[in-house]
Amino acid sequence: MAGPAFRAAAVRVRVPASSANLGPGFDALGLALGLYDDVVVRVADSGLHVDIAGEGASTLPRDENHLLVRSLRTAFDLLGGQPRGLEVVCANRIPHGRGLGSSSAAICAGVVAARAVTTGGEARLDDMALLELATEIEGHPDNVAACLLGGFTLAWTDAGAGRAIRMDPAESLVPVVFVPEKPLLTQTARGLLPRSVPHVDAAFNAGRAALLVEAMTRRPELLLAATEDRLHQEYRAPAMDESADLIGRLRADGVPAVISGAGPTVLALAAEEGEADKMSRLAGEGWTANRLSVDAAGASVLPLNAGGTGRPGGTESPGGAPGGTGSAPR
């Protein structure tokens, strides 16, 4: 069987940051955030050239070991074959090792770009297969679902395959992330989780996770109660005591605050703009506070010279700015 044909033109893919768990929704709930990595991929005559600017420029590999390149290769295998060569340019804005989905962004950028440069790629690899593939590479679906679909997502696995539904969060919701200077490896955070938890805590989290869906989409006044968690944050606190302390201060002041993903970034969910400013004052020194939008488009294929976005399936959606709506060092 003949291999696939590839488009001669380069493709540009934009992928959003994501925050997973959101408190009680461990490995299930996610939120796409208006902070973006951009990737340009072009099929070349031979070899592999990787250029990286921004986050990770001094530490990430520029060869086949790069997670984005590995994701490209995995997707090309499913699409029928590898191109002769690749040129990859990354403009990274999502902080690494902070719980904002930088790995998922690389994976999603890779699989979406591979499909986009392959002639007939959407017929060979539809949106559900794209999510399944990204989940297989990442190991769990919560971040990749939010990154691919945008908005507020509920993800699960069915016989090992990633599945997700997308919901629109309440329009009044204002995500604010507090990013510390030092990263934390996801493996370290996961290693602190116990193999089992008390039944009463599991039941508590099931109720709070269900409530969180209602709070995120229709009744944000319930977010403080809905973001309570007994499943993972307490166990991970020793690895990020400053993050745990900030969450305690914010929640004591009535602010719904949680660890973003595996941490150590803290995500706070304001119901109005004024609350975001109050949060920044409460955080104090040592944090970079970013007030972000909720990304609605998810992973998008963009024109090389324009700011609009397109959904992975090709439906055009309103574009987003490369960064958030505001940031201030704290």
Summary of the structure (lengths in Angstrom):
residues: 330
radius of gyration: 19.4
end to end distance: 58.0
largest distance: 63.6
contacts: 1199
relative contact order: 0.18
helix: 35%
strand: 29%
